[in-house]
Amino acid sequence: MAKGIRWQLIENAVSQQEGLKIERTDMEEEARLMVREQMAAYGQSMIDDQLIESLSQHYLNDTNHVQKLYERARQRKVLAI
């Protein structure tokens, strides 16, 4: 738990220092990645792009997933620095 809090503090500091902004497009990409990861976990690696887009839009419209998508997008941007 302490490592998680420490990472969150570092992530917040880097985000502020670098002026990182999480756009809707960042969250859309995370939703697509999340769908692909979940489908791959069930052995479905060949998925129609239309299905991926549909499922990712479902995630973006679900308030329970929006925060997770935001955090994943921010983490990805922080690690890319």
Secondary structure, DSSP 4 states (H G I P E B T S, - for coil): -HHHHHHHHHHHHHHHHHT----HHHHHHHHHHHHHHHHHHTT-----HHHHHHHHHHHHH-HHHHHHHHHHHHHHHHHH-
